[in-house]
Amino acid sequence: MSSPRLSLAASLCLIAAIAAAPSPARADRCDDLAAQLKSHIDGLHVGKTAANAIFLSHPAAKQLILGCPNRKFSNELIAGADSRKPKPEFYDLVAQASAIIFTIPKPDTLKGITRCIKRMGLLHGDDVRMRYRRLNMHCTRTKTNAAIAVSRGNDE
């Protein structure tokens, strides 16, 4: 009579052992996103990962960083141009990357990025913050270069 109890106990131990076994390692969502960017954007190279950020490189941008999710924002893209007035290739690169990261149509991201960068000047200064299509955009400019950070908050 104890054999059904014994087999039930053995099967429960086996199920517990299988459930406690470590699951196979899965790539981080941020690494997956960087790989997706690399496959969709020609000339983009994925570099090192450090401090919750993945460094990317592209001929159209001086600096390109993919910020991984943290407690302030879901994702962030930081791009720097090598001149005060970026070339159209820079706008296109940032718009395409933002469209992939935030799943928004590329024309919408291009319009927001263009507005933010072109807004810098005499009236608004060299540090502009704006929102467009639920994206936070922060554009800065120095005497030699311009940069933009595009992010989306965790609560959105």
N, C-alpha and C positions, 0 to 999 in steps of 0.2 A: 503494500500500500504506500510505502514511502517513495517509490520510484516516480510517480507523477510529481510529487513535491520536489524531488531531487532534480528532475528534468526542468521544472519550472524555475527553480533557483539557479540552475546552471544557465538557462537561457537568459534570465535577468542579469546575471553576472556578465554574460557575453555582450548583451546590449549595452550595459553600463561601460564596459571596456571599449566598445566601439565608439560610443558617444564621447568618452573622455579622451580618445586619441586626438592628437592635433590635426586640424584640417590642413589640406595642402596650402602652401603659401600662395597668396594672391597678390598681384601687382597693385600698387597704390592707385587710387583714382586719378591723382595728379600725374603720375607717370603715364597712365593710359591717355590722359588728355594731351600730354606732350607728344606722345607717339601719334595721336590723331592729327595734331597740328603739323607734325613733320610729314605725314602722308598726304595732307591736303595743300600744303604751301611749298612751292618749288623753291629750293635754295635754303631752306630752313634746316639748321643743325641743332640737335639737342646736346647741351653741355652737361656740366656738373650740377648735382643737387646739393644745396647747402642751406641750412637754416630755414627750412620750409619754403624754399624757392628753387625753381629750376631755371638755370641760365640757358638761354637760347641765343643763336646767332643767325644773322641774315645780312646780306649786302646792303639792303635798304635802310638798316637801322644801326646806330652806333651801339645801342644797348637794348636788350630784349630779355625781360624776366617774366616768368610765369609764377605768380604767387599762389601757393597751395592754400586750401581752406584753413581758416583759424577761427578764433572766437569773434573777430570783427567782421569778416567778409567771407563769402563763399569761394570766390576766386578773384584773382587780380592779374592784370596784364600791365606791365610797366615797359614803356618804350621810349627810347631817347634818340633824337635826330642829331646829326652833326652840324646843323646850321640853325639859325634863328627862324628861318622860314623853310620848313621841310619840303622835300620834293614830293610829287604825286605818288611815287612808288612807296614812300613812307606811309602816307595816308592809306593806300591800298593794303599794305601789309598789316597795319594795325586794325583796319576795318575787317579784313578777312580773319585774322586771329581772334578778334573780339566776337565776331559772328559765330565762330566755332565754339569758343569757350562758353559764351552766354546763351547760345542757341537763339539768336536774334537774326533777322534777315540782314545781309551785308549792306544793302543801301541805307538801312536805318542806322547801323553803326558808323558807316562812312559819313553820314550827315551829322551825327553827334560829334564825332571826332573832329571833323572840319570846323564845325561851329566853335568848339572849345579852343582849338589852336588859333583860329582866325580872330577870336574875341580878344586875345592878348594884344595890348597896345597902349596907347595914350589914355583912353577912357577907363579901361578896366585894369590896367597894370600888367605886371608880368607873372601874376599868380591868380589863376581863374579856376573856380570850382563851379560845377554845374551838374544838373541831372538831365538825362535824356533817355527815354524808354526804360525806366527803372534801373538805369546804370549811373553810377557816380563817376564823374570825370574830373580829374584834377590836372590842369595844364600849367606848366611852369616854363619860364624862359630866362636865360642868362644872356650875357653879351655874345656868347659863342654858340650856344645850342638851345634846343627846346626839348621838352619831355612831356609825356602824358601818362597818367595812371588811370586805368579803367577798372572799376570793381563793382560788385553787387553785394549789398549787405546780407547778413545771414537771415534777417527777418523777412526777406522778400523772396 
